[in-house]
């Protein structure tokens, strides 16, 4: 019997899958030209992969945040949860896809001051919700609202924390190897 948990699951490919897993992996391959290692591992349980992908796509379409804000949120949660895989992946996405300034990415990754007050507030509130497991203080909320965010945005943060719980916990337990394309943004806690 395997004693190392990360060796108990084999990567799933579009060719070795059926049903919803095949649909998701085939679509991912078509859209991205590759399957992230995290996806091929999550694919061992259709409920996990489908829940993660559906929630991730829904957040992007319906949460009401800009591309910059979305990556600030995902990166802030991943740093707070010490997920090395997701910090690297979302740093890459923030840089190459959302085109976020490097000083913002590095400030979140290094837990240093973010110069933009609205983005700073978004990151700090997101981290507080994550760290406090939803038990945000009235001060946390007040600062978030003062920056121009609303109760609807709080709901979006809750959705993001749920989404990142899927990926952060998967990566913690299974020690997902970092995809080569994310290596320039490697991070450790």
C-alpha positions as CSV (number, residue, x, y, z in Angstrom):
1,X,0.0,0.0,0.0
2,X,1.2,3.5,-0.9
3,X,2.1,5.5,2.2
4,X,2.8,8.8,0.4
5,X,-0.5,10.5,-0.3
6,X,0.8,12.4,-3.4
7,X,1.6,9.1,-5.1
8,X,-1.8,7.5,-4.5
9,X,-3.5,9.3,-7.4
10,X,-2.4,9.2,-11.0
11,X,-2.9,12.2,-13.3
12,X,-6.0,12.1,-15.4
13,X,-5.9,13.2,-19.0
14,X,-8.7,13.9,-21.5
15,X,-7.9,10.5,-23.2
16,X,-8.2,8.6,-19.9
17,X,-11.4,10.2,-18.7
18,X,-15.1,10.1,-19.3
19,X,-18.2,12.2,-18.5
20,X,-17.8,15.6,-16.9
21,X,-14.1,15.1,-16.3
22,X,-13.5,14.4,-20.0
23,X,-15.5,17.5,-20.9
24,X,-13.6,19.8,-18.5
25,X,-10.2,18.5,-19.4
26,X,-10.9,18.6,-23.1
27,X,-12.2,22.2,-22.9
28,X,-9.2,23.2,-20.8
29,X,-6.8,21.6,-23.3
30,X,-8.5,23.4,-26.1
31,X,-8.5,26.8,-24.3
32,X,-5.1,26.7,-22.6
33,X,-3.2,24.3,-24.8
34,X,-2.4,22.3,-21.8
35,X,-3.8,20.8,-18.6
36,X,-2.5,22.3,-15.3
37,X,-1.1,19.6,-13.0
38,X,-3.6,20.6,-10.3
39,X,-6.5,19.9,-12.7
40,X,-5.2,16.5,-13.7
41,X,-5.0,15.6,-10.1
42,X,-8.3,17.0,-9.0
43,X,-9.8,15.1,-11.9
44,X,-9.6,11.9,-9.9
45,X,-12.8,13.0,-8.2
46,X,-15.4,14.5,-10.6
47,X,-17.2,16.4,-7.8
48,X,-14.0,18.3,-6.9
49,X,-12.9,19.2,-10.4
50,X,-16.5,20.1,-11.5
51,X,-17.2,22.2,-8.4
52,X,-13.9,24.0,-8.7
53,X,-14.2,24.8,-12.4
54,X,-17.9,25.8,-12.2
55,X,-17.3,28.1,-9.2
56,X,-14.1,29.6,-10.7
57,X,-15.9,30.4,-14.0
58,X,-19.0,31.7,-12.3
59,X,-16.9,34.0,-10.1
60,X,-15.1,35.4,-13.1
61,X,-18.4,36.0,-14.9
62,X,-20.7,37.1,-12.1
63,X,-18.9,38.4,-9.0
64,X,-18.6,42.0,-10.4
65,X,-14.8,42.4,-9.9
66,X,-12.4,43.7,-12.5
67,X,-9.6,41.3,-13.7
68,X,-7.2,43.1,-11.5
69,X,-9.4,42.8,-8.5
70,X,-10.1,39.1,-9.1
71,X,-6.4,38.3,-9.1
72,X,-5.7,40.5,-6.1
73,X,-8.4,38.5,-4.3
74,X,-7.2,35.0,-5.4
75,X,-3.6,35.9,-4.7
76,X,-4.4,37.3,-1.3
77,X,-6.3,34.2,-0.3
78,X,-3.5,31.9,-1.5
79,X,-0.9,33.9,0.4
80,X,-3.0,33.8,3.5
81,X,-3.5,30.1,3.1
82,X,0.2,29.5,2.3
83,X,-0.6,27.7,-0.9
84,X,2.7,27.7,-2.8
85,X,1.1,26.3,-6.0
86,X,-1.7,28.9,-6.2
87,X,0.5,31.8,-5.2
88,X,2.8,31.0,-8.2
89,X,-0.2,30.3,-10.5
90,X,-2.1,33.5,-9.6
91,X,1.1,35.6,-9.7
92,X,1.6,34.3,-13.3
93,X,-2.0,35.1,-14.2
94,X,-1.8,38.5,-12.5
95,X,1.3,39.3,-14.6
96,X,0.7,37.7,-17.9
97,X,-3.1,37.8,-18.3
98,X,-4.4,40.5,-16.0
99,X,-1.3,42.7,-16.6
100,X,-1.1,43.8,-12.9
101,X,1.8,46.0,-11.9
102,X,4.6,43.9,-10.4
103,X,4.8,46.2,-7.3
104,X,1.2,45.1,-6.4
105,X,1.9,41.4,-7.1
106,X,5.1,41.6,-5.0
107,X,3.4,43.5,-2.2
108,X,0.7,40.8,-1.8
109,X,3.2,38.0,-2.1
110,X,5.5,39.6,0.5
111,X,2.8,41.0,2.8
112,X,4.1,44.5,2.4
113,X,2.3,47.8,1.8
114,X,0.2,48.2,-1.4
115,X,0.3,51.9,-2.5
116,X,-3.2,52.0,-4.1
117,X,-5.6,52.5,-1.2
118,X,-8.6,50.7,-2.8
119,X,-6.5,47.6,-3.8
120,X,-4.9,47.6,-0.4
121,X,-8.3,47.6,1.2
122,X,-9.4,44.7,-1.1
123,X,-6.4,42.6,-0.3
124,X,-6.5,43.3,3.5
125,X,-10.2,42.5,3.7
126,X,-9.9,39.4,1.7
127,X,-7.0,38.2,3.9
128,X,-9.0,39.0,7.0
129,X,-12.0,37.0,5.8
130,X,-9.7,34.1,5.0
131,X,-7.7,34.2,8.2
132,X,-10.7,34.8,10.5
133,X,-12.8,32.2,8.6
134,X,-15.5,34.7,7.9
135,X,-15.6,36.2,11.4
136,X,-14.8,39.7,10.1
137,X,-14.8,42.6,12.6
138,X,-16.8,45.7,12.2
139,X,-13.5,47.5,11.6
140,X,-12.6,45.1,8.7
141,X,-16.0,45.9,7.1
142,X,-15.8,49.6,7.8
143,X,-12.4,50.0,6.0
144,X,-13.7,47.8,3.1
145,X,-16.8,50.0,2.7
146,X,-14.8,53.2,3.0
147,X,-12.7,52.1,0.1
148,X,-15.8,52.0,-2.1
149,X,-16.8,48.3,-1.8
150,X,-20.3,47.1,-0.9
151,X,-22.1,44.2,0.8
152,X,-22.4,42.6,-2.6
153,X,-18.6,42.7,-2.9
154,X,-18.4,40.9,0.5
155,X,-20.5,38.1,-1.0
156,X,-18.0,37.9,-3.9
157,X,-15.1,37.6,-1.4
158,X,-17.0,34.7,0.3
159,X,-17.3,33.0,-3.1
160,X,-13.6,33.5,-3.8
161,X,-12.6,32.0,-0.4
162,X,-14.7,29.0,-1.1
163,X,-13.2,28.5,-4.6
164,X,-9.7,28.9,-3.3
165,X,-10.4,26.4,-0.5
166,X,-10.8,23.7,-3.2
167,X,-7.5,24.4,-4.8
168,X,-5.5,25.5,-1.7
169,X,-6.5,22.4,0.3
170,X,-6.0,20.1,-2.7
171,X,-2.4,21.4,-3.2
172,X,-1.6,21.3,0.6
173,X,-2.7,17.6,0.9
174,X,-1.3,16.3,-2.5
175,X,1.8,18.6,-2.8
176,X,1.1,19.5,-6.4
177,X,4.2,19.9,-8.5
178,X,4.5,23.4,-9.9
179,X,3.8,23.6,-13.6
180,X,6.9,24.9,-15.5
181,X,5.1,27.9,-16.9
182,X,4.5,29.2,-13.3
183,X,8.2,28.6,-12.2
184,X,9.3,32.2,-12.6
185,X,6.7,33.1,-9.9
186,X,7.6,30.3,-7.5
187,X,6.9,31.2,-3.9
188,X,7.4,29.6,-0.5
189,X,5.9,30.4,2.8
